[in-house]
Amino acid sequence: MSTSERWRIFFDSSLDPRWIAALGGVLVLLWVLGLLRARAVSPRRRFVLAALRALALAAALAALAEPALLRERVAVERGHVAVLLDRSASMELPIRAAGDEERRETRRDTLARWLEARSSWWSSLAERFDVDLYAFGEEPRPARAFSEALGGPPQRATDLGGALKAIGERYEPGGLAAALVLSDGADTGSLGELFAATGDVKSAARALGAPIVALGVGDPETIRDYAIVSVGHEDFGFVRTTMTVRAVIDVSGYAPARVPVTLTMGDERVAVTNALLDPGRNEVELQFVPEHAGQFVFTVEVPVYAKEISA
C-alpha cells in the first residue's frame, strides 16, 4: 500500500450553481456600469475605483460559492500478480529430444536461466504490484524466491486447473491483477479433463477473475514420444500354456505406424509384435508360452527413435 497527499479546491455552497452563475453575471454587469459612470474622473482615480469594485465583486462571488481548500491523503492498495511456476516431474526432462547433440539442459534449468536473465523486468513489475510466487504440480505452494519455487523434489502431476482455483481463493475480489503461468505442457488434472470432455476451458479460466498469461517452456516443436503407460498380465499361468501380457502405449507426435513391441524375460526375447500404433492410447497384446515353472521378471520395450523425447 502506498500513500500520497494532494490539495484541491471545492465549493461548499448550498445554492444551485446556476443561481450563482446568474448572480455573478449581475455583479459583473454592475461592475461594467460602474466603469462607464466613472469616465468623467481622472484615469488614476478610475483605476483605483475599478480595482476596489473588482475586489468587492470577487468577495461577493466567494461568499456565494463558499470555496474551501481540502487536503486529501490518498492510500492506494497495490494489486497482486500471481506467478505460477511448473514444478511437475516433466520439468526434469531434457529440453532437447533424444539424439540431439546440443546442450541437454532440463526444462527446469531453461526456466531458471530465463527468469534470471529478466531480473530487471521482475524488479520493475515489483515496483507496481505485489508479486506472489507459487510452485505448482499437484497443488500450489508459496515461495519467496525463484530458486525456492524451482527447488525441492518435483511433484507427480500438473493440476493447473486446481492451482488456479486455489490461487483465486487466496485473494479478495478484485485483488488479483493477473496470473502468469510458466509451464511445459498440458494439464493432467481437472482442467485437462474438462478440455478432453468439452474442448473448452474458457469458463474455468474466467472463474479466476483476472487475466491469465501463459508462457511455454521447452522445444516449440511437437513432442514425439512412444510411452509405455502400464503393463498387465494374469495373476498366474501354466507351463506350456499361452499367456497374454497387455501393454498400454501412449503415442504423441507421430502418425499411425507399425512399431515393434518386444517382451523379454531377463535377457531372453520371448515375444515380439509389429503393432499398429495410432496417436493417443493403444493397447497391445503379447503372447508367449512359458516352458518352466517359477517367478520371472518381464520387460516390455519399444524402440527409441531420433528426435523422440527421452529422460
Stockholm file with secondary structure:
# STOCKHOLM 1.0

chainA/1-311         MSTSERWRIFFDSSLDPRWIAALGGVLVLLWVLGLLRARAVSPRRRFVLAALRALALAAALAALAEPALLRERVAVERGHVAVLLDRSASMELPIRAAGDEERRETRRDTLARWLEARSSWWSSLAERFDVDLYAFGEEPRPARAFSEALGGPPQRATDLGGALKAIGERYEPGGLAAALVLSDGADTGSLGELFAATGDVKSAARALGAPIVALGVGDPETIRDYAIVSVGHEDFGFVRTTMTVRAVIDVSGYAPARVPVTLTMGDERVAVTNALLDPGRNEVELQFVPEHAGQFVFTVEVPVYAKEISA
#=GR chainA/1-311 SS CEEEEEEEEEECCSSCHHHHHHHHHHHHHHHHHHHHHGGGSCHHHHHHHHHHHHHHHHHHHHHHHCEEEEEEEEEECCCEEEEEEECBGGGGSBSSCTTCCSCCCBHHHHHHHHHHHTHHHHHHHHHHSEEEEEEESSSCEEESSHHHHHCSCCBSCCCHHHHHHHHHTTSCTTCEEEEEEEESSCCCSHHHHHHHHHSCCHHHHHTTCSCEEEEECSCSSCCCEEEEEEEEECSCCCTTSCEEEEEEEEEESCCSEEEEEEEEETTEEEEEEEEEECSEEEEEEEEECCCSCSCCCEEEECCCCTTCCCC
#=GC SS_cons         CEEEEEEEEEECCSSCHHHHHHHHHHHHHHHHHHHHHGGGSCHHHHHHHHHHHHHHHHHHHHHHHCEEEEEEEEEECCCEEEEEEECBGGGGSBSSCTTCCSCCCBHHHHHHHHHHHTHHHHHHHHHHSEEEEEEESSSCEEESSHHHHHCSCCBSCCCHHHHHHHHHTTSCTTCEEEEEEEESSCCCSHHHHHHHHHSCCHHHHHTTCSCEEEEECSCSSCCCEEEEEEEEECSCCCTTSCEEEEEEEEEESCCSEEEEEEEEETTEEEEEEEEEECSEEEEEEEEECCCSCSCCCEEEECCCCTTCCCC
//
